[in-house]
Structure formats: C-alpha cells, structure tokens
C-alpha cells in the first residue's frame, strides 16, 4: 500500500498539535510548489494498530470523496468510447471495470495451462450488503483463455470486522496449478489459496505472528508450492521481516532481517532452482523535518539459502530522491523507490529499479544482473530516456537469459507504460513499445497518455503460450478515482 503516512504521535497532545499544524500548512501550499513532505512513511516508531487504523480510514475516506465528486461531474470510470493507437503485437489495453475505482493490481499465470488471474484493490464495492466488511476489498478476475475473456469478479474473503484490504499478491504453483494469494486485512498480512481456479478461497491465515502490524508485502514460492516466503516491513520503523511457511501456507514462522534507521519497501521475490530465495526491496530514511525522506535511496537484494532461517542484505545500488510528486493528495516520494526482480531458467537474476542521478532530478529506470544468486551485480544498464521522469518497473523471466519488463515514464508529457525485453540477461534490450495504448475513454486519458499512476505498482507475467500479459493502474490524480488496465500480446 505504501500509505501516505505521517509521523506518529509519540509524546502527547503537544506533538499532535504540531503535526496537525504541519499538515495544514502542507495542504495550503500552492500546487506547483514542490516539497519533500509529507512522506509515505514516518520516522522510526513503535506504531499502534489504532494509529494505523485511523490513517487507513483517512485514506479510504479520501477515495470515497473523490469517487463522489467524480460521480457528480460525470468523470468516474469509462466516460466514452475507448479508441486506440495499438502497440504492435499487442491486443490493446482494456479497463477492468467501467464504473469502479480500482488500483494496485497483481497478476499471475499458470505456466502449464492458459489460466490468467488478476487481483484488484477495489473501492466502493464491499463484499457484504450489511455489517462491517472491507472497503476497499480484494477481488480476483479469472481468464481460462490467456486473458481473452474473463469470468465474474470473486471476492477473496468477506472478512467481517475488517475495515479495508490492500496490497494483493498472486502466485500460481507450477506443480499443481493452485493459486496463492497474500494481502493486507487492515494492517495484518494474510495468506489464502484456491484449488479451483479462483472460484473459492480458503480462510485467510495470518503470516505475521507476534508482529503487531505489517505493510508492503511481497511473495515468493517454490515450484512445488511447499515453501512460501512473504517479506514485509514491520512496526519497528520499517525494518524488514520475512514470514516463511514450509507446509504450503498452513503454518508460518517470522524472522526480523534488519534493525536500523532505514525504511524498507518490498516489491517482488523469486525462488531459484536450488531453493535460494531473493527479494527486491528499496529503502529510504525519514529523518528530515516533518518525517520527510532525505538522503540516498538504496536498492537491496535480500536473500536466503537456508529456507529463510538467515538472510543476506546486499545493496545493489544507491540513487537520489527525484522530483517530488505534486499530484492531488500525493506524498513527496511517491515516485521514488520502486523495484522488481526476475529469474531465468538457470536461476540468474535481473533487478530493475528507479531513481534519480541528482536530488529532485528526473528518475530513470535501471537494470542490473546477477549470476551468483544476488551476491554481486553487473553495472547499470539504463532502460528509460534521459531527462524524462520514469518509475514503477515490473519484471518477469521468460527462459535462458530472457527477461521482460515494463515501466512508466513521461516522455510524451503524460505517463505511459513501456515494454522492453532482453535475450542476454539485460546486457542489451529491445526498443521500447508503448502498451498503454488507449487514447480516450476516461477523464484521465488522451493521445499523450494518462495523468497519474494509480498505486505503487502493477505487474507482468507470461502465459502458457509464451505471451506477455501486464496490468497496472491509471488515474486522474493520486487521490483518484482511477482504474486498473490490462493488456496482452497477440
């Protein structure tokens, strides 16, 4: 979720008042005046679930207000016919729901059969008509034919007494075709599975143990589905925790990996043929006035070769914080610190990430490769154009040395999603192809692209036929509303 988090109240009413004044002052600034605060995470703290619940409720309420305003002025969802400037070899992007406020999707594919699964964080459509159940809620769309057509949306859990669900993740077990899901019930990370192609889901199992709350999970699984790893940041100022299950998600153990002043964000993970697991993560320090981010952003490969008992944290690169986000209700470092990781059939890795070369400069998307399980990494290879803000990369492995990625950048003056691939583990790359190719149909799209990325991430996958499928969020602003979009290769 990477919430729009402000520093937590630690010392009573006086601190609360100061924080409120600072917040009011931030929103009073002109929209065109860049600022590095507030940030998406606060200074190190021992947070409480009550404080996190209040923050989450504020986020949800802002989305509801944005939806109400869009309904009133006729700009919610699809507002007209969708026209295309179709990318070569791609079918054309499609909107997941014409009337919903959707963000932060996940995607997974069955490597043996043509099943495609998309999980979506959906605002305004709670899974029950009465009583307290999640809003937003996680829904899963299923396609039995590689993404050509879709079944009805299915809620992963009614989850009574849960206020909100965020951060869905999906993986398909190569050996069985079972689908694994991880998401957040409020600030608690849970695991569920489906053995009937997403039609029904098991009761969610907590992965977090004695950790009081967690955020920003990433999941990696073994080919047989027995080993499941979930990395997340916890209540000790954003340190890395990893939950591991070696019985297909039935029971879990947790390890605290880091203990320091850096706030980590996990994005993706892979399990190599020899069992070594590696997560791609980014970290920042929130030590500037008002809890804003300052200093270098680190890219991390966090790995274990002993089934999650111990972990190695390798700093892959260090980059600068880029130009702040000034979209409505956006936090300054929304465009900073995103990463993805992909593995080829031999277990070799490609790490993709974003960052700037100078403070408040335009970000670029970079790639590095590793042939020793993430212990050492190649030099940077740049994937995005110079002088253009870029970010939000996602990656997937496709064979021996073959990796496919997408990322967003603003080379047209608006955001678009661009696709590239490599056949030599990232040494060289194909030309970029724009796959956010719809040019109309919503209030936030035109021929140049869309106004804002919606959520912190999207994902990419490969079908059993070898075709790339991709999913991401687009919006009017960070506040929304927006929609989830899907595209697939022919």
N, C-alpha and C positions, 0 to 999 in steps of 0.2 A: 504493500500500500504506500509506503514512504509518505506518511501523513504530513500535513502541514503543521508540524509540531513546534510549539514554543517552549521556552524554558519552564520547567516545572516549579510549582510553589514549594519552597523548602523551608522557609523561615517565617511563615505567618502572614498576617494581613498587610503589613507594610510592603513586603515583596510583591504580594498580589496586586496592590495598587500601582506600584511602579511598573509591573508587567502590563497592566491594563492601559496605563498612560502610553507606554511604548507602542502597544498595539494600535491604539487610536491614532497616534502620530504617524505610524506607517501607512495606514489607510488614508490619511489626509494628504499624503504626498501626491504630487502630480503624477499621472500615469506614465509620463515619458521621462521620469527621473529615476535612473537605475539605483538600486540599493541591494546590498548583500543580505538584508534581513527583512522579515524573519526567515528562519531556515526551516528545512524539513525535519530537523532533529535538534534537540536541545543539548546543553552541556551535560556531562555525565551526571547521572542521578540514580536514585533508587525509587523508581516510579511506583505508583499505586494503581490498581485497576480502576478505582473511582476516577482518578485524574485522566487516565487514558480513555475511559468510557465517555467522560464529558467532552473530550477533544473529538472523539469519533462521532458523537452526536452532533457536534457543531459542523463537522464535515458533511454529514448526511443532510442536515437541515439546509446548508448552503445549496446542495444539489437539488433538494426539493424546491427551494425558492427559484432556482434557475429554471427548473422544469416548468413551474407555474408561470413564470414570466414568458417562457418560450411558447407555452400553450396560448397565452393571452395574445401574443403578437404573431402567431402562426409560423414560428420558426423551429418547432420541435420535430425531430426526425426527418423523414423524407418529405420534402415540400413540393416536389415536382418531378418530372421525368429525369432519369439518370442517363446522361449522354457520356460518350467515351472517346478518349484518344488512346485506343487499345495498344498495350505493350505487345511487342512481337512475341509469339509463342505463349501468351497468357490469355486467359478467357476474358478477363475484365473483373474489376473488384465489385463485390456485392455487399449490401448492407444487411447485417444480421437480423435486425428488427426495424420495421419502418417507423415505429412510434415510441420506442424505448430509449431511455438514457443509459447506454451501455459503455463500460470502459474496462481496461486491463484484462484482455482475453489471454487464454492459453490454448495451445493446440497440441495434439498428439495423433500419431498414425500407427496402424497395425502394419508391421513390416512384411507380413505374410498374406494378408487379405486387404481388400480395398476400404477398410473402415477408417474414417476420419472423425475425430472428436474435438469439439471446441467448447471450452468453458468460458463463461462471460459473467462479469460482475454487473448486475442489472439493478438500477434504482427504480423505485416506484411500482414494483410488481412483487409484493411479498407472497410467500408460498401458502399463506393461510388467510382466510377472509376475516376471521375473528381472533382475538387474543394477540399475544406478543410473539411475533416471529420475524425473521430477518428482513431488513430493508436498508441497504441493498442485499440481494440474495444471489447465490451462485446457481446459474443454470447451465446445463450441458446440451449442446446440439450434436446430433449424430448423423453421419452420412455413411451409407453402405456401398457407395459407388465412387469413392475418391473425391467427394466434395461436389459432385454434380447436382445432387438433390439432398434435402435434409428432412429428417423426421421432426416431430414436435419437441419443443424445448422441455427438458426434465429438470426439476429442482433436485440438487444433490441431497438436500435434507430440509425438512420442515423446521427442525431445530427450534422448538418452542423455548421461549425465555432468552433467546439470543437476539441482541439488538441489531447486529449487522454482520455481514460476511464480506471478506475481501481476499485478494491475492490468491486466486485459484491457480493450481498447477495440475497438469495431467501427464501421465506416462502410461505406455502400453507395454505389458510384459511380453517380451519376444517369444518365450516358450509356450505361453498359454493363451495370449490374446486378452487376458484380463486387463482392465483399466484401473489405474491407481489415481486417486485424487488427494490433494492436500490443499487446505485453505484455512483462513482465519475465521473462527467464531468469536466475534468481538476481538479481543487481543490474545485469544488462545488458539494455537495451531493444532489442527486435527487431520486425521487420515481416514480415508474411506476407499472402498473398492467396488467394482462392478464386474460380474461374470456373465452378464447378458447384454453386452454392447451398450452400456449406459442406460438401459431401461430402468433398472433399480440399483440402489446403492446401499452398502452395509452401513450400520450405525457408526457414526464417526468416533474414532479412538483418539484421545489426546496424545500428542507426541512430546509434550514439554515437561512432564514430570513435576519436579518441585520448583521449576522456574515460574515466577509469579505472572509473567506475561512475555509474549514474543511478537516479533514483527518481521516482515520481509522474508518469508521462507523461500528456499529453493530445494528441489528434489532431484535425487539421482537413484537409479535402481539397477540391480544386476540383471543379466539376461533371463535368469530363471525366476526373478521376482522375489526371491527369498530375502535378499539384502536390500534394504531401503534406507536411504540417508536423507535427512532434512536439515539443512543449515538455516539458521535464523539469527537475528540479533535479539539480545535479551535485555533485562531490566538494569543491568549494570553499566549504563552509559553507552550501549550499542556494541558490547563485546559479542564475539562470535560464539554461538552454541551450535552443537550438532547433535541431533537425535538419531539414533540408529536402531533398526529392527532387523533381526536375522530370522524371523519367522513370518515373513510376508505381511508385516504391519500389525500383527496381533499384540505384541509387546514391544516396549521401547526403553532404551537407556540413553542418557544425555551426558555430553561432555562439554565443559566450557573450554574453548580453544584459545581465546585471547583474554588478556587482562591489562588494559591500558586506556589511553585517553582518545583513541580513535573510534569513530562510529562506523560500523561496517554495514554494507548492503549486499546481500547475496542475490545472484541472478540466475545461475544455471549450474548444473553439475553433470558429470559423466562417470561411469564405472568402466574401467578398462578390462580387457580380456583376462588379465592377471589378478583382477579384483581391486586394483588401486582406484580410489575414488578421488576426484578433483572437483572443487567448486571454483567458479569465477566470482570474485567479490570486489567491491570498491570501498574505500574508506575515506572519511573526512574528519576534521577536528572542528568542533563547535565551541570555540573558545573566544570568539570575537564578542564585542558588546552586544547585548541582547540575545546571546546564544547563537549568533550567526556563524557560518562557516568561514574559516580562514586557513591560509597556508596551502600546502600541496595536497592534491588528491592522489591516493595510492591505488594501484591495481594489484590485486592479490590472487595467487593460485594457492588454495588451501587444500592440502592432500593428506590422505591416509593410506598406508599399505598394510594395516593390521586390523581391518574390519572396523575402523572407527575408534579404536582404543586410544591412539595418539595421532596428532596432526602436525603437519609442517606448513608454515605460513611463508610463502615466497613472494616477495614484492616484484611484480613483473615490470612495473613502470611507475613513474611519478609524473603527474601533469598538473597544470594550473587550473584554478577555477575560471570558468569562462564568463561571457557576458550574462548578467542576471536576467532572469525571466521577469517580465513586467506585465504578463497577461493577467486578466482579472482574477484576483484571489490567489495568485501564484506565489510560491515561495522563491527566494532568490536563486537557490541552487537546484531548481527542478531540472534544468538541462544538464547538470553535472553528474558524473559518477555512475555510468551505466556500462554493463559488460555482458558478454556472452562467451560460451565455450563450446567447442565441437570436437569430436573424436572420430578419426578414420578407423578402418577395419583393423589396423595394426595397433591401435591404442595411442597413436600420435595425436597431438593436440594443436588446435588453433584457438587463440584467445583474442577476442575483438572487444574494443573498449573506446570510450570517447574522452576527450579532454582538450584543453587549450595549451598553446605554447607560451602565452603570456597572460597575466592576470586580466580578466574581463575581456579577453580577446575571443574571436570565434573558435569554437571547438572543431576538432576533426575526429574522424573515426580511424582507428589504427588496428593493425593485426600483427600478432607475433605467433610463432610456432615453437613447439617443444617435442623432442623425440625421446625424452627420458622421464616421462611421467610428470612433467611440470616443474622439475627441479631447476632447469636452465631454459632460457628462451632466446629466440633469434632477435635480430634487430627489428625495429619498427618497419612496417610497410603501411603506407597511407592508403585509405580507401575512398575518402571524400575529397572534394575540391578545396583548394586553398582559398582562404578569405571568406568562407561560407560556413555559417553555423551548422553543426551536424551532431547527431547523437542517436541514442536508443538502439544500439545494434543487437541483432539476434543471429545465431549461427547453428548449423546442423551438419553432421558428417554424412558423406554420400558414397564412400568407397576408399580405395587406396590413395591417400593424399588429396582426396576430393572433398571440398568443403563449400557449402552455400551459405550466404549471408544476406540479410537486408539491414538497412539503416535508414534513418531520416536525415534530410538536410534541407536547407532553404535556398538552393541555387537559383530557383525561379522567383524568389521573393516571398514565397509561401513554403510551408512544409510539404514534402513528398516522401514516399517510401521508394528506395532504390535497391535493386537486387544485383549482386555480383557473385561469381563463383571462381574457384581455383581448382586446378588439377595437380598442383605440385606443393601442397601443404602451405599455401599462402605466399610462395615466392613471387608468383605472377597471378593477375586477376583479369577476368573478363571485363568488358566495358559495362558501365552501369546502365540498368534498364529501369525505367520508372514503372512501378507496378501499382501505385495509387493512381489509376488511370481514368477514373470517373471525373468528369469536368463540370457536373451540375447535379442537382437533385436534393441538395441540402443547403441550409443557410451558410455553412462554413466552407463550401467547395466552389471553385471556379476553375477555369482552364489552367491557372497557375498552380493550383494545389489546394490545401486546406489550411485553416487559420492556426490550429494548435494541435499538438499531440495530446491525446487524452489518456492519462495514466502514465505510469513509469515504464511500461514495457508492453511488447507484443511478442509473438513467437513465430518460428519457422519449423517446418517438418517436411518429410519426404514420404510419399505414398508407396504402396507395394509395387506400383507400376513405375516407380522412379521419378515421379513428377513432384515438383516443389509446391507446397501449399503454405500460405502465410496469413497471419491475422494480426490486426493492430487496432488502435483507437484514434479517432479524429474528432475534433470539437470546435466550437466557437471560441472557447477560452478554457483555461484550466478549470474554472468554475463549472463549465458546461452550459447546457447539455451537449452531448455528443453521441457517437455511435461506434460500434465495432464493425470493421470491414474485413472481408475475406477475398483472397484471390488465389488462383491456381494455374499451373501450367497446363497447356493443352496435352 
